[in-house]
Amino acid sequence: MWSSAVLAGLVVLATVGILRYHSLLKKVSYLPGLRCAFAPLSLAGAALPTSAWNPGLDWPWEWKWDVYKRYKSQTISCIPLIRGQPYIYTSSMEVAKQILNGRPDVFKAPDSNGALSELWGDNVVSSDYDMYKRHRRVVGPAFSRAGYVLVAEEVSKLYREMVESEGWLNTPEICIQSVNDYLSKFALGIISRCGFGLPFPWADTANDDRDMPFRRALALVSENSIIRLATPAWMYKLPIPKLHTVDKAFRSASTFMRSLISAKKAELGSQTEDVTRSGQDLLTRLVAASEAEGKNGLSDQELFGNVFIFMFAGHETTAHTLAATLALLSVHQDEQNKAVEIISKVLGDERQPTLEDVESGSLDKVLACFEEAARLFPPGSIATRDTTETITLAVPDEDGGGHLVIPPGVRLVVDFIGLHYNPSLFPNPGHYDPSRWYGARETDMSFFSIGPRACIGRKFAIVEALCFLSLFLRDWKVEPLLNKGETADQWKERCLQAGFAGLTFGVRDIPLKITRRTDA
């Protein structure tokens, strides 16, 4: 009797599972693809490592060479057998443009973007529909040419401080176990100075844990965003030191930023002069642009949300890509030499790079080194949209042509790793070849995403990266820091690996040896 009931229950479960599977298969137009336990971007799917039964977050990187070949299509499906909505992943530029240029009320940014609002408040990244337009209208003017001039100037100043404070000024050779640490601190310094108008001395001696320094709080917030998202409020009351530190960091950063926004509002309210004379940092211009909108401006919480998304989207992505650039140049000395030759020709031995150098295109072949690193290790590795009504996607001729009819409730994922390793777009995709980007238009730079919601801070990142690389490569020859008996190829296999770090994708710790150029 008991065994019969169990058997009947199993039959019912199997029947329900089969029916569910066929229903989901129909939703993805019977596309071939991955069949797994949990949806890759679900909490369970993301928490578990990549495996045959759980693709997880890292499958686009781990399986980049063969997954689309296996299914003979640039667009594949992913059906979770236990829990989660069906997914369609694409590495096709043609399909990606349809998704990311589509109507925002039909191709909707997923509700999971609300996690960014939970962390910092509504912002230009997490908002949708008319709310996004409102944020964009206010935020856009904050990114100004005068602000980019400031970025170029502060990169030169902070670079000199770094070299002096680290004792590199008279040191011919330095072994760095993780260049990522220096680049993360550097990018944090630039966004602090140019984003908030705050001093960020490279040598910081503040150690008072009773009053956590703002820069330390920002670093901890950046490193622990995933923990903050995943941890319920009640757990912070438990005797777990790590959680107490994270909570203190978020509270300290939040309190400081709110007071800074209030101070900026008061400062601007008391001035009669134009904002262009009072400050070029991003926060000053953002508050000024919001105040100019009157009742349509942003609330303090929305200002707070936008400032923080610029902070973490900007500093993490730039730092990760600079680390990848130096790593790749260390094992491609020919490309490094080309870059140094151009830097020497344009800047000479002592001149600092300026915004005019960036805009003139005279250093574009140096910038191409950064752009090619961003292709190989895209910090924004995916872009997602959820269908809210039935849509049709045109299939490229190379995938058989025709159309996919997709109902509401399907998650569409543009796989930028797959796209950037797609040989039909980038021949010999695993090869580091900066010349791919010589003469490229800004709209070609898919590592900044595609369509109307492409990265609003891309020029900020370009100015920062190009100025830093020009200074660093002029002074230092960059080589891989090899373990005893290790070859350069073995170093590449060990070090040129990537995954999610914080909220963005990038290379792991990169060990480098830098040698001062004798002709610098």
Buried (B, 14 or more C-beta within 10 A) or exposed (E): EEEEEEEEEEEEEEEEEEEBBEEBBEBBBEBBBBBBBBBBBBBBBBEBEBEEEBBBBBBBBBBBEEBBEEBEBBBBBBBBBBEBBBBBBBBBBBBBBBBBEBEBEBBBBBEBBBBBBEBBBBBBBBBBEEEBBBBBBBBEBBBBEEBBBBBBBBBBBBBBBBBEEBEBEEEEEBEBEBBBBBBBBBBBBBBBBBBBBBEBEBEBEEEEEEEBBBBBBBBBBBBBBBBBEEBEEEEBEEEEEEBEBBBBBBEBBBEBBBEBBEEBBEEBEEEEEEBEEBBBBBBBBBBBBBBEEEEEBBEBBBBBBBBBBBBBBBBBBBBBBBBBBBBBBBBBEEBBEBBBEBBBEBBEEEEBBBBEBBBEEBBBBBBBBBBBBBBBBBBBBBBBBBBBEEBEBEBBEEBEEEEBEBBEEBBBBBBBBBBBBBEEBBEEBEEBBBEBBEEEEEEEBBBBBBBEBBBBBBBBBBBBBBBBBBBBBBBBBBBBBBEEEBEEEEBBEBBBEBBBBBBBBBBBBBBBBBBBBEEE
